[in-house]
């Protein structure tokens, strides 16, 4: 029994690279930012006191008997019926707020937190602020929420609990530049990554169970015919034969098979890639043909957690080997080199190891060298397009008389840790 409990503990709390969580943070942060910006189109219509859903109606919709943590204190606690079991208080910082300027200020802070979460700046604080902010906004108007909002809300909560800022983040790059950390990926407990995996499996299992167990149209394989003819969900044109028998029989069956596989076979390593590919195809077609904003993108973003950070790092190095014809060597002025911290920084922003540096030039770094450097360094893309930005980075990294003349080469991890 002790050995079995030890294996369970190792499975859930084994340590590994946080790279997968870092990539997930980028995806979820981006889609959270996009979702918040989409709300600005009709923000006052949904969240103002003169909107379709004023504050009193929003409270009635969620549950008027629940307690709420608000900016004004714990609300509704004394009004709960003593005969009913007490439910956990909801985080609802917009509860009791009717001033539109205050709501807009709160919303602006959440948007900034989403951007900082995406780029990984002050990751821990920004992800917590984003989680609390999104939960509060969703409680302010639950009428307009759909499945995508639920996936987004849960994903952000998982990010807030995870060490997602230790990889693929501005925080890590700043620490590397200053020499505070080494180039090796830190080893962290992966319990939050495991939690995301099983939440994804649970999501697909419950959808399969409800469809097959309670849906007559799914059991007789006609369900996709009806969903394709609901005008509310219509998005882009699809050939008419795709929405009629016998194709609808096939698409209904394949939907059930893929969802069941994503709940079970996805944990079987030899089948993992094929199962996840089936999920990508399923959500890709739904995203194209049906108007369910962001749902497919959000769910598919969670697939990254089925891969360990070591696997992702090895994948990019293998990708760099496949496209090594694009590898370049950037010349530095003779007698100069990179300081240790900036060398690790430049290696971190080049996960495919396509750029090397050599001190063999009698002139300063040219504009051509600058462009070749940042265009092949994936981590430099967000700032490389800013005129002069990447050149300043390289010039700041170079120092006369330094022996380190090239960024530390990336190595494929020897030890593979299962996600």
N, C-alpha and C positions, 0 to 999 in steps of 0.2 A: 504493500500500500504506500509506504514511504517513497519507494522508487517511482511509482505511478504518479503520485502527487508532485514529486520533483520534476518529472517530465512535463506535466501539465503547467507547472510554474515556469519552467524554461521555455515552453512554447509561447505562453502569453507575455512573459516579461524578459525574454532573451534580448540581449543587446546587439545593436547593429548600426549601420550608417543611417542618418536621418535624411538622406538625399530624397527618398520617395516622399517624405512629408514636406520637404522643401518644394519639390515640384508640385505637389498637391496644393500647397499654399499659394503658389503663383496662379494656378488655374482657378481655385475657388475665390481668391482675392479679385481676380480679373472679372469673373462672372458676378460677384457681389457688387463690384463697382458698376458694371454694365446694368445690372438689375436696378440699382439705386438711381442711376441716371435716367433709365427708362421711366421711372416714376415721376420725374420732373415735368413730363409732358402734361400731366393732369394732376399735379401734386395737390393743389388747393381743392380740387374736386373730390379727392379721396381722404385727405387728412385734416382739412380745416373744419372749424366748428360750423360753418355754413355749407359743408359738403353733403354728399349723399348719405354719409354715415357720421353723424355727430358723435361726440364722446359718449353720451348716454346710450345711444344705440349700439356702439361698439362694445360697451360693457355687457349689455344684455345678450349680444351675440356670442361672446366668449363664454362667460358664466358669471352672472352677477353675484353669486355666492362665494366665489373664490377670493382669497386674499391676494393683494397686489403690493409688491415693493415699488414704490413710486418716489419721485423727488420730494413729495410732500409727506413721506412716511409710509407706514404700513396701513393700507387702505382696505376697507370692507371686512377687516378681520372680526370686528365686533358684531357684524351683521350676519355672520355665517350661522346656519341652523345648527344648534348643538346636537341634534339627533343624528346629523350626517357626519361621517368620518371626515376629519380635517384633511384637506389636500395641500400639497406644498405650495407656498406663495409663489405667484408668478412675478417675473422680473418685468416691470412695465413702467419705465421712467417717464413715459408720456402720459401715464394715468393722472387724471385731474388737471392736465394742462390744456387750456382752451385758447391761449394766445398764439396766433399764427406766427408772429416773429420768433417766439421761443421755440415753436415746433421746427421752423426753418433753420434756426441756429443749431438745434439738436441734429437735424438731418444733415447739415453741412459738416458737422464734426464726424458723423458716421461715414460720410463720403470720403473724407480725408483719411479716416482709419482704414477704409477699404483699399485706398491707393497705397498707403504705407504697408498694409498687410501684403499686398500683391508684390511689391518690390522688396519686402523684407526689411524695412527700416523700423527700428524699435519694435521688433516683431511681437514680443510677448505682450507689451502694453497695447499696441495697435490691434492685435487679434482679439484681446479681451474687450476693448472698447467696441470693436466691430460686432462681436457676438452679443454684447448687452444692447447695443444700438439696434441691430436687426431684430432681435427678439422683441424689443419695445415697439418698434415700428409695426411689426406683424400683429402685436396685441392691440395696437391702436385701430387697426381696421382688418379684422379677420375675414371680412366678406369677400375681399378680392384675392385671397390666397388660393394657390393651387398646389399640386404635387411638387412643382419646381421650387416653390418657396419653402416647403417642408424640407426638401433635400438640402437647400442652401442653408437653412437655419441650423440643421443638425451638423452639416459639414463645418460651418464656422465655429460651432461649439467644440467640435473635436480639435480644430486647429488651435483654439484658445487653450486647450488642455495639453497640447503636444509641444515638443521642442522643435517646431517647424522653422524657426529662424536660424538654426544652426547649419543650414545648408542652402545653397542657391539663393542667398540673400545679401542685401547691402550690408547688413550687420556683420556677416562673415567676411565679406570683402574688406570692410573697414578694419576688422581685427587682423586680417592677413597683412594688409598694407602697413599697419603699425607694428607688425611683428609680435602681436600678443598671443597668437595661436600658430600652430604648425600647419603644414599642408594636408596632413592626414585627416580623414573624416573622423569626427568624434564618434564614440560609441555610446549610444543612448538606449534606454528601455523602449521597446517598440509596441507597448501595450495599446497606445492610441491607434497605431497603424492596424493592429489586429482587430481593434474595435470597429474600425471603418470596414475592414473586410467582412466581418460577420454582420454588420448592419446592411451592407450591400446584399449579402446572401439572404438575410431575413426579408429585405425588401422584395426580392424576386420570388422567394418562397411564398410569401403572403399573397402576392399578386397571382401566382400560379394557383394557389389553393383556392382563392376566391373565384377565379375564372373557371377552373375545372370543377370545383365542388359546388358552386352555386349558380354558375352561368350556363343555362341551357344552350345558348347560341355558341358558346365555346365548346361544349361537348359535341354538338353536331357540326362543328367547324364552319359556322356561317358568321361568326362575330365580326370579322374584318369587313364583311360586306356592309354591315350596318354602320360601323364607325366611319367608313369611307364616304358614306352618304349623309353625314351630319354636317350641315352647312356651317355651323359654328366653328368646326375644326378645319374647314377647307383652307388650304394654303397655296400650294403650287399645283400646276396641271400634272396629272398622271394619266397614262393610257387607260381607256375605259375597260380593256380586258383585265387590268390589274384589280379592278374593283368588282369583278363578277366571277361566278363559278366557271370553271373549276379552280381558278387561281386563288380565290378567297379560301377555298378548302386548304390549299397548301400553305398560304400565309397564316391562317389561323393555327394550323398544326405546328408550323415552324415557330410561331410566337410562343406556344406552350413549351415546346422542346427546348428552345433557347433559354427561357426563363427558368425552367427546372434545372437546366445544366448550370446556369449562373448561380443557382442556390446550392449545388452539390458538386458537380464535376470540376468546378473552377478551383477547388482545393486539391485536385489530383494533378500533380505537376505536369505529366506528359500531355494532358488534355487542356491545360490552362490557356495556352495561346489560342487554340482553336475556339474554345468557349468564349473568350473575350472578343475574338474577331466576330463571332456570331452576334454578340451584344452590340458591337460597333455598327454592324450592318443593320441590325434591327432598329437601333435608335437613329441611325443615319437616314433610313427610309421614313421613319416617323417624323423626324425633324424636317425633312423635305416636304412631306405630303400633308402634315397636320400642324395646325396653329397651336402649339403648346410651348410658349416661349421659354427657352433656356433649359428645359427639362432634360433633353437628351444630352446636351453638353455637360450639364452638372453631373448626371449619373455616370457618364463615361469618364469624367475626370477622376472619379473615385477608383476606377480600374487600376490606376497607377499604384495603389496600395497593395495590389497582389504581387508586386515585384519588390525585391529588396533593393536597398540603396546601392549595394555592391553590384547587383545586376544592371542597374541603370547606368552606373559609371562605366562598367565593362561594355555595355551596349554602345555608348558614345565613342569609346576608344576603338571598338570594332568598326563603327561607322567611319571614324577618321581613317582607319587603315583601308577601308574600301574606297574612300575618296582621297587617297593620299596624293593623287595627281594635282590636287588643289593646294597641297602643302607649299608654304613659302618660307623663305629665310629673310628676315629683316636685318639690314646692316646698321650697326651702331658706330659712332665715331671711334676711331682707334684709341685705345687707352682708357675706354670707359666701360662701364658695365652696370648691372642692376644691383641695387641693394637687396638684401635677403627678403625683407617683407614684400616689396613690390614684385620681386621675382615670383614669389608664391602667389601673389595677386594675379599676375599675368597668366600663370599656369591654371589658376582656378577659373578664369573667364574663358579658357580655351579647352573645353572638355574633350574635344576631338583631337587635340594635340597636333593641329595643322600649322602652327606658327612656331618658328625657332628664331633665335636672335644670336647674332655674331658680331664681334667687335673687329671690323675689317674695312671701315670706310674712312676716307679722308675728308668727309663732309658731314654736316648735321643730318638728322633724320629727315628724309624727303617726304613730300606729300603723298607720293606713290607708296612708300613704305608704310605710312600711317594708314592709308586706305586698305592695303593688303592685310595689315595686322588686325584691324577691327572687323573687317568683313568676314574673316575666317574664325573669329573668336565669338562664339554664340553669346557669351555673357556681356560682350561689349556692344551688342546691337542696340540696346536702349539708349546709349549715350553717343555711340559712334556717329550717328547722323547729325549731331549738333556740331556746327562748324567750329573747328579748333579744339573741341573738348578732348578727343582721344589723343591728339598731338600733345596737349598739356599733360595728360596722364603719362605718356611715354617719356617726355622730357623730365617730369618730376621723378620718374623711376631711375633715370640714368644719373650716374655720378662718376666723376673722373677717378681713376685709380682703383676702382672696385674690381675684384677678381671674378665675381659672378657675372658672366656675360650672357647668360640665357636663362629663360624661365625654367624652373624645375620640371623635368618631364613627368607626365602623368604615367602611372603604372596601373595595370589591371590588378584588382585585388585578388590575392592568392586564396583567401578564405571566403567561401560563399556562405552567406547567412540567409536562410530561408525566410521569406516574408510571411 
